[in-house]
Amino acid sequence: MFLEFIKSLVIPIKMKKFRYISVLFAILIFILEIFLLSLPHNFYIKSNHERYILDKAYIANYYEIGDANVYSYPLKENKTNDFQNIKDSEYHIEENKMVAKTKEDIRIYNVSYINNEEEMNLYIVFDVANNMLNKITEYQDKYLEKYPDETKNDAFYISQFIYIRSLRENIEGETLFEEYNKKTEKELDDELATYTNFDLFNIEPTKKDSYLLLFTENYLLTQIPIIEKDEVTYASMSVEYASGATLDFREVNNIDEFGKEVCEGVLPILFNQDVNLYIINVVFYVILYPLIIVLIMWFAMHKNGVLKRFKEYYNVASIASLAPCLITFILSWFINNAIIAYGIIFSIYLLFCYIKINSKPELID
């Protein structure tokens, strides 16, 4: 009897007897599958720790820096390894803020190293006193005093351009107020397209594929190049320390340990984001996706098939989902984001089940 029950869960024609079960029971099956399919993902991430980091584009290239030298930027004629300056500053997060041994001006460092046989050019910026943001805000307040009809957001937007120009041209930003007040929205957008976060610190990258790590008082920003057919654009990820970052550079002894600390420090945040996104994907593939597939197949088959009502198609789909769920559950222990396989297997298997059931005369039931 038990064997017959198991067969009824996997053999299409035997599934037909489940078409009259309560829809609530069918929904319960799908809900239990969400819980089941969410379990292996956490285990996979924790057991593939290093691989998980190396799959994250925004931090992957900082995990293996090696024994490279760190130079202060702008580069001096007599270059010396300045990593000790980073260590002596004792940067660490305290009460959700990056603090240093003393409040300081902006400090910029440059590191060149080989990663995956490619030369990496990394700029590390510490602005834990928020010098850059404070200066932009100062320009914003003065700009609003002169042009009170401007909105606060527009004034801040323009103040960033003024700040960048003041650094580049070594001039006082207030002399640019009138010029920028006359610019059209299109002119501002065109100018924005020419800037990256490097410009906020007057950095001129030595290579087009340069990277940036920026530490402010409240957040870490990492900027990476996206290279397509010799055209380089930059993508950025911002991580607030209040979200759970655990950065502490007081015990690192070289730039390689520094890079690993960056990756490990933001990992809890990335992990939580990844888990939440995975659960959303599971909900889509287990709850919404079957509804869409069942609706399409019901619309195409119900007139000439054994199954007639939408409820019958949905109930059979809940039973047919058990085998794909089990297969995906096993795959998820070894493959990241295996939930995609659930959608593929479920669609093919459910179509097969519907064809088999609807091809048999009603008298066979």
KENUBA-558031 format. One record per residue: x, y, z of N, C-alpha, C in turn. Coordinates in steps of 0.2 Angstrom, whole numbers, padded with zeros to 4 digits, always signed. Example, Ala and Ser with C-alpha at 12.3 -4.5 7.8 and 13.67 -1.06 7.14 Angstrom:
BEGIN
+0066-0028+0039+0062-0022+0039+0066-0016+0039+0064-0011+0035+0068-0005+0036+0064+0000+0039
This chain:
BEGIN
+0004-0006+0000+0000+0000+0000+0004+0006+0000+0010+0006+0004+0014+0012+0004+0018+0013-0002+0020+0007-0006+0023+0008-0012+0018+0011-0017+0012+0009-0017+0007+0012-0021+0006+0019-0020+0006+0022-0014+0006+0029-0012+0012+0032-0015+0018+0030-0015+0024+0033-0018+0023+0033-0025+0021+0028-0028+0020+0028-0036+0015+0034-0038+0010+0035-0034+0005+0040-0035+0008+0047-0035+0014+0048-0032+0017+0054-0031+0021+0056-0037+0023+0050-0041+0028+0051-0047+0025+0049-0053+0021+0044-0053+0018+0042-0060+0012+0046-0062+0012+0049-0067+0007+0054-0070+0000+0052-0069-0001+0046-0072-0008+0044-0073-0011+0042-0066-0007+0041-0061-0009+0039-0054-0010+0046-0050-0007+0051-0053-0008+0058-0049-0016+0060-0050-0019+0057-0055-0026+0060-0057-0030+0060-0051-0029+0055-0046-0034+0054-0040-0033+0060-0035-0028+0064-0036-0027+0070-0032-0030+0076-0034-0034+0076-0040-0037+0082-0043-0042+0085-0038-0045+0081-0034-0051+0083-0030-0049+0085-0023-0042+0085-0021-0040+0087-0015-0042+0094-0013-0042+0096-0007-0043+0103-0006-0037+0107-0008-0039+0113-0011-0034+0118-0013-0029+0120-0008-0032+0120-0002-0028+0122+0004-0022+0117+0005-0024+0111+0004-0019+0106+0005-0013+0107-0001-0015+0108-0007-0011+0110-0012-0006+0116-0010-0009+0121-0008-0005+0127-0006+0000+0125+0000-0003+0121+0004+0002+0119+0010+0008+0115+0007+0007+0111+0002+0013+0108-0001+0018+0113-0003+0016+0118-0007+0020+0123-0010+0024+0127-0004+0020+0128+0001+0023+0132+0007+0029+0128+0010+0027+0122+0011+0032+0117+0014+0038+0117+0010+0037+0117+0003+0043+0117-0002+0047+0123-0001+0044+0129+0000+0048+0135+0001+0053+0134+0007+0051+0131+0013+0055+0130+0018+0060+0125+0017+0059+0120+0013+0063+0114+0012+0069+0117+0007+0067+0121+0002+0072+0123-0003+0076+0128+0000+0074+0132+0005+0078+0137+0008+0084+0135+0012+0083+0129+0015+0088+0126+0019+0095+0125+0017+0096+0122+0011+0103+0120+0009+0107+0126+0007+0104+0132+0005+0108+0138+0002+0112+0141+0008+0110+0141+0014+0114+0144+0019+0120+0139+0021+0119+0133+0020+0124+0128+0021+0129+0128+0016+0127+0129+0010+0132+0130+0004+0136+0136+0005+0133+0142+0007+0137+0148+0007+0143+0147+0013+0141+0144+0018+0145+0143+0024+0151+0138+0023+0149+0133+0019+0154+0128+0018+0158+0129+0012+0156+0134+0008+0160+0137+0002+0162+0144+0003+0165+0145+0009+0166+0152+0011+0171+0156+0006+0177+0153+0005+0181+0157+0000+0178+0158-0007+0175+0152-0009+0172+0152-0016+0167+0157-0016+0163+0158-0011+0157+0163-0011+0160+0170-0011+0166+0172-0008+0169+0178-0008+0171+0180-0015+0174+0175-0018+0177+0176-0025+0172+0176-0030+0166+0174-0029+0160+0175-0034+0157+0182-0033+0159+0186-0028+0156+0193-0027+0161+0198-0031+0158+0201-0036+0162+0205-0040+0165+0211-0037+0161+0214-0032+0163+0220-0029+0169+0219-0024+0170+0213-0022+0176+0212-0017+0180+0207-0019+0179+0203-0024+0183+0197-0026+0190+0199-0027+0192+0204-0030+0199+0206-0032+0203+0208-0026+0200+0209-0020+0204+0211-0014+0206+0205-0010+0203+0199-0011+0205+0194-0007+0212+0191-0007+0215+0192-0013+0222+0189-0014+0226+0195-0017+0228+0199-0012+0232+0205-0015+0240+0203-0014+0242+0198-0010+0249+0196-0009+0253+0201-0006+0259+0201-0007+0264+0205-0004+0266+0212-0007+0261+0215-0010+0262+0221-0014+0264+0227-0009+0267+0232-0012+0269+0238-0008+0263+0243-0009+0262+0247-0004+0257+0252-0003+0260+0259-0003+0258+0263-0008+0261+0270-0009+0256+0275-0008+0258+0281-0004+0254+0286-0003+0253+0290-0010+0247+0292-0011+0245+0296-0017+0244+0303-0016+0246+0308-0020+0250+0307-0026+0257+0303-0025+0259+0300-0030+0265+0296-0029+0271+0301-0028+0276+0299-0024+0282+0303-0023+0287+0300-0027+0293+0304-0028+0299+0302-0031+0302+0296-0028+0303+0297-0021+0306+0292-0018+0300+0288-0014+0298+0282-0018+0293+0279-0015+0295+0274-0010+0291+0274-0004+0292+0269+0001+0285+0266+0003+0286+0260+0006+0280+0256+0007+0277+0259+0013+0270+0262+0012+0267+0266+0017+0262+0262+0021+0262+0256+0021+0256+0252+0024+0256+0253+0031+0262+0255+0034+0263+0256+0042+0258+0262+0043+0257+0267+0039+0253+0272+0040+0246+0270+0041+0244+0265+0038+0237+0263+0038+0236+0259+0045+0241+0255+0047+0241+0252+0053+0241+0256+0059+0245+0261+0059+0246+0266+0064+0240+0270+0065+0236+0271+0060+0230+0275+0061+0224+0271+0065+0225+0265+0065+0220+0261+0069+0213+0261+0067+0212+0261+0060+0205+0262+0058+0201+0256+0060+0195+0257+0063+0191+0252+0065+0184+0254+0066+0179+0250+0066+0172+0252+0067+0170+0252+0074+0167+0257+0076+0165+0258+0083+0158+0261+0084+0153+0258+0086+0146+0261+0087+0144+0263+0080+0145+0258+0075+0143+0259+0068+0146+0265+0064+0152+0267+0067+0156+0272+0063+0163+0270+0063+0166+0272+0057+0173+0271+0056+0177+0276+0060+0181+0274+0064+0185+0279+0068+0193+0278+0067+0197+0283+0069+0204+0282+0068+0207+0284+0075+0214+0284+0075+0217+0286+0081+0216+0293+0082+0217+0297+0077+0215+0304+0077+0211+0306+0072+0207+0311+0072+0203+0314+0067+0208+0317+0062+0208+0315+0055+0213+0317+0050+0210+0319+0044+0214+0322+0040+0212+0324+0033+0212+0317+0029+0210+0318+0022+0209+0313+0018+0216+0310+0016+0216+0303+0017+0222+0299+0015+0221+0295+0009+0225+0295+0005+0224+0291-0001+0231+0286-0003+0229+0280-0004+0235+0275-0005+0234+0272-0012+0239+0270-0015+0239+0266-0021+0243+0259-0021+0239+0254-0023+0242+0247-0023+0242+0244-0030+0247+0242-0033+0247+0238-0039+0249+0231-0037+0245+0226-0040+0246+0219-0039+0243+0215-0044+0245+0208-0044+0243+0203-0049+0237+0199-0046+0231+0199-0049+0226+0195-0047+0223+0191-0053+0223+0184-0053+0221+0180-0059+0225+0182-0065+0231+0183-0065+0236+0185-0070+0234+0192-0073+0230+0196-0070+0229+0202-0072+0232+0207-0067+0235+0213-0070+0237+0218-0065+0231+0222-0063+0231+0223-0056+0226+0227-0053+0229+0233-0051+0225+0239-0051+0227+0245-0049+0222+0248-0044+0223+0248-0038+0218+0249-0032+0220+0255-0029+0215+0260-0028+0216+0266-0024+0212+0265-0018+0215+0266-0012+0212+0266-0005+0211+0273-0002+0205+0275-0001+0204+0282+0002+0201+0281+0009+0204+0284+0013+0201+0285+0020+0199+0292+0021+0193+0293+0022+0190+0300+0024+0185+0299+0030+0188+0297+0035+0184+0295+0041+0181+0301+0045+0184+0307+0043+0181+0314+0046+0176+0317+0041+0174+0313+0036+0169+0316+0031+0171+0322+0028+0178+0323+0026+0180+0330+0024+0176+0331+0017+0176+0326+0013+0173+0327+0006+0166+0329+0007+0162+0325+0010+0155+0326+0011+0153+0333+0014+0157+0335+0019+0157+0341+0023+0158+0347+0018+0163+0346+0014+0164+0352+0010+0158+0353+0004+0156+0347+0002+0150+0347-0003+0144+0350+0000+0143+0348+0007+0137+0351+0010+0138+0359+0012+0144+0361+0013+0146+0368+0014+0144+0372+0007+0146+0369+0002+0144+0372-0005+0137+0372-0006+0134+0367-0004+0126+0367-0005+0123+0372-0001+0125+0373+0005+0122+0378+0010+0123+0385+0007+0129+0386+0004+0131+0393+0002+0127+0394-0005+0126+0389-0009+0123+0389-0015+0115+0391-0014+0112+0388-0009+0105+0389-0008+0104+0396-0005+0109+0399-0002+0109+0406+0001+0109+0411-0005+0113+0409-0010+0113+0413-0016+0107+0412-0021+0105+0406-0021+0099+0404-0026+0094+0400-0022+0090+0404-0018+0085+0401-0013+0080+0397-0017+0079+0398-0023+0073+0395-0027+0075+0388-0029+0081+0386-0028+0084+0379-0030+0081+0375-0024+0080+0368-0026+0078+0363-0021+0085+0361-0018+0084+0358-0012+0090+0355-0009+0094+0350-0012+0090+0345-0016+0093+0340-0019+0097+0343-0025+0094+0347-0029+0097+0350-0035+0104+0354-0033+0103+0357-0027+0109+0361-0024+0115+0356-0023+0113+0350-0020+0118+0345-0018+0121+0342-0024+0117+0341-0029+0119+0338-0035+0124+0343-0039+0122+0349-0039+0127+0354-0042+0133+0355-0038+0133+0355-0031+0138+0356-0027+0144+0350-0028+0142+0344-0030+0147+0339-0031+0151+0341-0037+0148+0344-0042+0152+0346-0048+0156+0352-0046+0154+0356-0042+0158+0362-0040+0164+0360-0036+0163+0355-0032+0168+0352-0027+0173+0349-0032+0171+0345-0037+0176+0341-0041+0180+0347-0045+0177+0352-0048+0180+0357-0052+0185+0361-0047+0183+0362-0041+0188+0366-0036+0194+0362-0035+0194+0355-0035+0199+0351-0033+0204+0351-0040+0201+0350-0045+0205+0349-0052+0208+0356-0053+0205+0361-0052+0208+0368-0055+0211+0372-0049+0210+0369-0043+0213+0372-0037+0211+0379-0036+0204+0380-0036+0201+0386-0036+0195+0386-0030+0193+0391-0028+0187+0391-0023+0181+0390-0027+0177+0385-0024+0171+0383-0027+0166+0388-0028+0166+0393-0024+0160+0398-0024+0161+0402-0031+0167+0402-0034+0168+0406-0040+0164+0403-0046+0162+0396-0045+0158+0393-0050+0151+0393-0050+0148+0396-0044+0141+0396-0043+0137+0398-0049+0139+0404-0051+0135+0407-0057+0135+0403-0063+0141+0400-0065+0142+0396-0070+0137+0390-0070+0137+0387-0064+0133+0381-0064+0125+0382-0063+0124+0388-0061+0117+0390-0060+0114+0391-0067+0118+0393-0072+0116+0394-0079+0115+0387-0083+0118+0382-0081+0118+0376-0085+0111+0373-0085+0110+0370-0091+0104+0366-0091+0104+0359-0088+0098+0356-0087+0098+0349-0084+0102+0344-0089+0102+0345-0095+0105+0341-0100+0113+0342-0099+0115+0348-0099+0122+0350-0098+0125+0347-0092+0121+0347-0086+0123+0344-0080+0123+0336-0081+0118+0333-0084+0119+0326-0085+0124+0324-0089+0126+0328-0094+0132+0326-0099+0138+0326-0095+0139+0331-0090+0145+0332-0086+0145+0326-0081+0140+0324-0078+0140+0319-0074+0142+0312-0077+0141+0311-0083+0143+0305-0087+0150+0305-0087+0154+0310-0086+0161+0310-0087+0165+0309-0080+0161+0309-0075+0164+0308-0068+0163+0301-0065+0168+0300-0061+0167+0294-0057+0169+0296-0050+0169+0291-0045+0170+0292-0038+0178+0294-0038+0182+0292-0042+0189+0295-0042+0189+0302-0042+0185+0305-0046+0185+0313-0046+0184+0316-0040+0180+0313-0035+0179+0316-0029+0185+0317-0025+0190+0314-0027+0197+0314-0023+0202+0316-0028+0201+0319-0033+0206+0321-0038+0211+0316-0040+0208+0310-0041+0213+0304-0042+0213+0303-0050+0218+0303-0053+0219+0301-0060+0222+0294-0061+0217+0289-0062+0219+0282-0062+0225+0281-0067+0230+0277-0066+0235+0276-0070+0233+0271-0076+0227+0268-0074+0225+0263-0079+0217+0264-0080+0214+0262-0085+0207+0263-0086+0203+0258-0082+0207+0252-0080+0203+0247-0076+0205+0247-0069+0205+0253-0066+0207+0254-0059+0201+0253-0054+0203+0252-0048+0198+0250-0043+0198+0255-0037+0193+0256-0033+0193+0261-0028+0189+0258-0022+0193+0259-0016+0190+0257-0010+0190+0263-0006+0184+0266-0004+0183+0272+0000+0180+0270+0007+0183+0273+0012+0181+0272+0019+0179+0279+0021+0172+0280+0022+0170+0286+0026+0168+0285+0033+0166+0290+0036+0164+0288+0043+0158+0283+0044+0153+0283+0039+0147+0279+0039+0147+0274+0035+0151+0273+0029+0150+0268+0025+0156+0267+0021+0156+0261+0018+0162+0259+0013+0159+0259+0006+0163+0261+0002+0161+0261-0005+0166+0258-0009+0164+0253-0013+0169+0250-0018+0167+0251-0025+0172+0253-0029+0170+0254-0036+0174+0250-0041+0171+0247-0045+0175+0242-0050+0173+0244-0057+0178+0242-0062+0177+0244-0069+0173+0238-0072+0169+0240-0077+0166+0236-0081+0168+0237-0088+0172+0232-0091+0175+0233-0097+0172+0229-0103+0169+0233-0108+0166+0230-0114+0168+0233-0120+0172+0229-0124+0174+0232-0131+0178+0238-0130+0183+0238-0125+0188+0244-0124+0184+0250-0121+0178+0249-0119+0174+0255-0116+0174+0253-0109+0176+0258-0104+0176+0256-0097+0170+0261-0094+0166+0257-0090+0161+0261-0086+0163+0258-0079+0160+0262-0074+0161+0260-0067+0155+0258-0063+0155+0253-0059+0149+0251-0055+0151+0252-0048+0147+0254-0043+0149+0255-0036+0144+0251-0032+0146+0249-0026+0142+0246-0021+0144+0250-0014+0139+0252-0011+0140+0256-0005+0137+0251+0001+0141+0251+0006+0139+0246+0012+0139+0251+0019+0133+0252+0022+0133+0255+0028+0136+0251+0034+0140+0254+0038+0143+0250+0044+0137+0248+0048+0132+0252+0049+0126+0251+0053+0123+0244+0051+0124+0242+0045+0120+0236+0043+0124+0229+0045+0129+0230+0049+0133+0224+0051+0140+0223+0049+0143+0228+0046+0150+0227+0044+0154+0227+0050+0160+0223+0050+0164+0222+0056+0171+0223+0054+0173+0229+0051+0179+0230+0049+0184+0233+0055+0190+0230+0055+0194+0232+0060+0202+0231+0058+0205+0236+0056+0212+0236+0053+0217+0236+0058+0216+0236+0065+0221+0237+0070+0226+0231+0070+0224+0225+0068+0228+0219+0069+0231+0217+0062+0229+0220+0057+0232+0218+0050+0239+0220+0050+0243+0216+0047+0250+0217+0046+0253+0219+0039+0249+0218+0034+0251+0219+0027+0245+0220+0023+0246+0222+0017+0240+0223+0013+0236+0217+0011+0239+0211+0011+0235+0205+0009+0230+0204+0015+0233+0205+0021+0228+0204+0027+0223+0210+0027+0225+0215+0025+0220+0221+0024+0214+0219+0019+0216+0217+0013+0211+0215+0008+0206+0209+0011+0209+0204+0014+0205+0199+0017+0200+0202+0022+0203+0207+0026+0198+0210+0031+0193+0213+0028+0194+0217+0023+0188+0220+0019+0183+0215+0017+0185+0210+0014+0181+0205+0012+0177+0202+0017+0180+0200+0023+0177+0196+0028+0173+0201+0032+0175+0208+0032+0171+0213+0036+0164+0214+0033+0163+0214+0026+0157+0215+0023+0153+0209+0022+0156+0203+0023+0153+0197+0021+0146+0196+0025+0146+0197+0031+0139+0196+0034+0133+0200+0031+0135+0206+0028+0130+0210+0025+0128+0207+0018+0133+0205+0014+0132+0202+0008+0128+0195+0009+0130+0192+0014+0127+0185+0016+0119+0186+0017+0118+0191+0021+0111+0192+0023+0107+0194+0016+0110+0199+0012+0107+0201+0006+0106+0195+0002+0111+0191+0001+0110+0185-0003+0105+0180-0001+0104+0179+0006+0099+0174+0008+0092+0177+0007+0091+0184+0008+0085+0187+0007+0083+0186+0000+0088+0188-0005+0086+0187-0012+0085+0180-0014+0088+0175-0011+0087+0168-0013+0080+0166-0011+0078+0168-0005+0071+0167-0002+0066+0170-0007+0067+0176-0009+0062+0179-0014+0062+0175-0020+0068+0172-0023+0068+0168-0029+0064+0162-0028+0065+0159-0022+0062+0152-0020+0054+0154-0020+0052+0159-0017+0045+0161-0017+0042+0161-0024+0046+0165-0028+0044+0166-0035+0043+0159-0039+0048+0155-0038+0048+0148-0042+0043+0143-0039+0042+0144-0032+0038+0139-0029+0030+0141-0029+0029+0147-0028+0022+0150-0028+0019+0153-0034+0023+0158-0036+0020+0162-0042+0021+0158-0049+0027+0155-0050+0029+0152-0056+0024+0146-0057+0022+0142-0053+0018+0136-0054+0011+0139-0056+0009+0145-0053+0002+0148-0054+0002+0150-0062+0007+0153-0064+0008+0155-0071+0008+0149-0076+0012+0144-0074+0012+0138-0079+0006+0134-0079+0003+0133-0073-0004+0130-0072-0009+0134-0076-0009+0140-0076-0014+0144-0079-0014+0143-0087-0007+0144-0089-0006+0143-0096-0008+0136-0099-0006+0131-0095-0008+0124-0097-0015+0122-0096-0019+0125-0091-0026+0124-0090-0030+0127-0096-0027+0133-0098-0031+0137-0104-0030+0133-0110-0024+0130-0111-0023+0126-0117-0026+0119-0118-0027+0116-0112-0029+0109-0112-0036+0108-0109-0039+0112-0105-0045+0110-0102-0051+0108-0106-0051+0111-0112-0057+0110-0116-0058+0102-0119-0052+0099-0120-0052+0093-0123-0049+0087-0118-0047+0089-0113-0043+0085-0108-0048+0082-0103-0045+0077-0099-0049+0074-0094-0049+0079-0088-0044+0082-0087-0044+0088-0081-0048+0094-0084-0053+0096-0080-0057+0102-0083-0056+0108-0079-0057+0108-0073-0057+0114-0069-0049+0116-0067-0049+0123-0066-0042+0125-0064-0040+0122-0058-0044+0121-0053-0043+0118-0047-0039+0111-0048-0042+0107-0053-0039+0101-0054-0032+0101-0056-0031+0106-0061-0024+0107-0064-0019+0109-0058-0022+0113-0054-0017+0116-0048-0016+0110-0043-0021+0106-0041-0020+0101-0037-0015+0096-0039-0015+0094-0046-0011+0089-0049-0004+0092-0049-0003+0099-0050+0003+0102-0050+0007+0102-0044+0003+0103-0038+0006+0102-0031+0009+0095-0030+0006+0090-0033+0009+0083-0032+0015+0083-0037+0014+0085-0043+0019+0084-0048+0026+0088-0045+0025+0093-0041+0030+0097-0039+0035+0094-0034+0032+0088-0031+0036+0085-0026+0043+0082-0028+0043+0079-0034+0049+0076-0037+0054+0081-0039+0052+0087-0043+0057+0092-0044+0059+0095-0038+0055+0096-0033+0057+0099-0026+0063+0095-0023+0062+0088-0023+0067+0083-0020+0074+0084-0024+0073+0084-0031+0079+0084-0035+0083+0091-0034+0079+0096-0033+0082+0103-0032+0085+0103-0025+0082+0100-0020+0084+0100-0013+0091+0097-0013+0092+0091-0017+0098+0088-0017+0104+0092-0020+0102+0095-0026+0107+0099-0030+0109+0105-0026+0104+0108-0022+0106+0114-0018+0112+0113-0013+0113+0107-0011+0119+0106-0006+0125+0107-0010+0125+0107-0017+0132+0107-0020+0132+0112-0025+0126+0115-0027+0126+0120-0033+0123+0127-0030+0126+0132-0031+0123+0139-0028+0117+0141-0033+0112+0143-0030+0106+0145-0034+0103+0140-0039+0103+0134-0036+0100+0128-0039+0093+0129-0040+0090+0134-0037+0082+0135-0037+0080+0136-0045+0085+0138-0049+0083+0139-0056+0081+0132-0059+0085+0127-0057+0084+0121-0059+0076+0118-0058+0074+0120-0052+0067+0119-0050+0062+0121-0055+0063+0127-0058+0058+0130-0063+0058+0126-0069+0064+0124-0071+0065+0120-0078+0062+0113-0077+0064+0110-0072+0062+0103-0071+0055+0102-0070+0052+0107-0066+0045+0107-0064+0041+0108-0071+0043+0113-0075+0039+0114-0081+0039+0108-0086+0044+0105-0087+0045+0099-0091+0041+0094-0088+0042+0092-0082+0038+0086-0079+0031+0088-0078+0029+0094-0077+0021+0095-0076+0018+0094-0083+0021+0097-0088+0018+0096-0095+0018+0089-0097+0023+0085-0095+0022+0078-0096+0017+0074-0093+0016+0076-0086+0010+0074-0082+0003+0075-0085+0003+0082-0087-0004+0084-0090-0005+0080-0096+0000+0079-0101-0002+0076-0107-0004+0069-0106+0000+0065-0101-0002+0058-0099-0009+0058-0096-0010+0062-0092-0017+0062-0089-0023+0063-0094-0022+0068-0097-0027+0071-0102-0028+0066-0108-0023+0062-0109-0023+0057-0115-0027+0051-0114-0029+0050-0107-0032+0044-0105-0040+0045-0105-0044+0041-0107-0051+0042-0107-0053+0042-0099-0059+0046-0098-0061+0046-0091-0063+0040-0088-0065+0035-0092-0067+0028-0089-0062+0025-0086-0056+0026-0087-0050+0022-0084-0050+0024-0077-0052+0030-0074-0052+0032-0068-0055+0027-0063
